[in-house]
Amino acid sequence: MASPAAKRQSITTPDSGQWTTGLFDCFDDSSNCFMTWCCPFITFGRTVEIIDKGKTSPADAARTYYILGSFGFAFCYSYPYRKKLREQFSLKEQPCGDCLVHCCCIQCALCQEHRELINRGLDPTIGWAANVARMIQNEKVAPEVETGMNRVAP
């Protein structure tokens, strides 16, 4: 059996195109599963901050999700972030389209996206700035974050 360190190493460098966990593996992280089932807007807000590399505040994302969720339309706001996550890590659209996954299984999708970030070395619970600081401390290169609006001269 592989040591925990070896297991972590294999998880943080998964094959391109493959999710590190399945859509219905919610209980792999029982504390996040509980949080997501009770307050999905919190998990969503934390995940969005990481996916948007600090550009979107978790409070703003959570508030918008909560308001739309009150009317049954949270998936309309959340599924584009699944697409962004997939694009960042070259993941396949599985088991079906992002919109359908979020429409039918939104809590499972949010749990999977949270686990994916954790398994790739990013912790949504500590925020973007703390993740960047951890990457710098571990001598990893943090992704560049664009600031402000950039204008290209004609």
N, C-alpha and C positions, 0 to 999 in steps of 0.2 A: 504494500500500500504506500502511496506517495505521501511525503511529508506535507504538512500544511503550507509551508513556504513554496514547495514545488507546485502544489495544487493552485495556490494563488497566482504564481507566475504563469501557469498555463491558462488561467482564466483571464488575466489581464492582457494576454496576447492571443485572442481567439482568431480562428480562421476568418478571413475576409468574407463577408456575406452571410455569416452565421450568427444568430442570436446566441448569447451565452446561456440563456434559460428559455424555457417554453412559456407560452402565453398563460397556461394554467398552473404554473409552478409557484403560485402566490405564497404558499407556505414555506418556501425556501428561506424567506425572510419574514418570520411571523410577526415581528413588531411593525414592519412596514405594511404588511397585509392588514393588520388590525387598524392601523392609522388610516390607510387608504379606504377601507370599508366604512369607517366611521366619518372621516373627514377627507374625502378625495381631493378637495380644493387645496389642502395643505400640501399633499404629495405633488399635485400638479404644479403649484407655485414654485416649490423647491426645484423640481425637475426643469421647469421652463428657465429658471435663472441659469442653470448649468448649460442647457441646450443653446440659449441665446448668449452665452459667455458674458453674463453680467449685465447685458443691455436691458433686460426686462426685470423689474423688481418682482420678487416672489409674492409680495403683498398685492401688487396690482394684478398679477396673473391669477392669484387665488380669488381675489374679489370678482374679477370678470367671470371666472369659471363658476363661482358660487351664484352670481346673479343669473347667468345663462342657465345654470343647472336648475334653478328655481322654476324655470319654464320648460325644462326638458331638453334644452339645446346646448348643454355643456360640450357634447361631442363635436359640435360645429367649430368650437374654439380650440379644442384639445387635439383633434386628429392632425392638423398641420404640423404640430410639434413632434408627433411620432414620425412624420415624413422627414422633418429636419434631422432628427436623431438618426434615422436610417441612412440619410445621405452623409452625415458626418462620419459614420462608421461603416459605410458601404454594406448595409444590411438588406436582406431580402424582405419584400413585402409579404409577410407570413402571419397567419395561415391564409389571410385574404387581404383585401384592400384596407388601407389605414382607416378610412372613414367607417367602413363596416365593422372593423375591430372595435373602434371607439363607440360606435352606435350600439353594438350588441353586448360588449364586454368591457365597458369603460374602466371599471376598477381593476380588472385583470390586466388590461393594457397599461394602466398607470403603474401598477406593481412591476410589470415586466420592464418598463422603461426605467424605473428607479433602479431595479436590480442590474440592468445593463450598464448604467452609469457607474454603479458601485463596482461591478466586475471589471470595468475598464479603468479603474483607479480614480474615479471622481465620486465624491460624497455629497449628494444634494443636501444633506441635513446641515452641513457647515457653510454652505454658500459658495459663490464663485470666488470671492476674494481669498477666502481661506484655502480653497483648492489651489489657486495660483500660488499662494505662499508655500503650500506644501510641495508643489511641483518644483519651485525654486529651491526649497530646502533640500529636496531629494535630488537636486542637480538635473532636473528635467527641464526642458524648454517649454514654457507656457505658450499656448496659442496666442497669437496677436489679437488684440481687441481694437477694433476701429473706434475712433472717437469722433463725435460730431458728424456734421454733414460734409462730405467732400465734394468739391465742385471741379469738374473737368472743363478746362477752357476749350472752346470750339476751335 
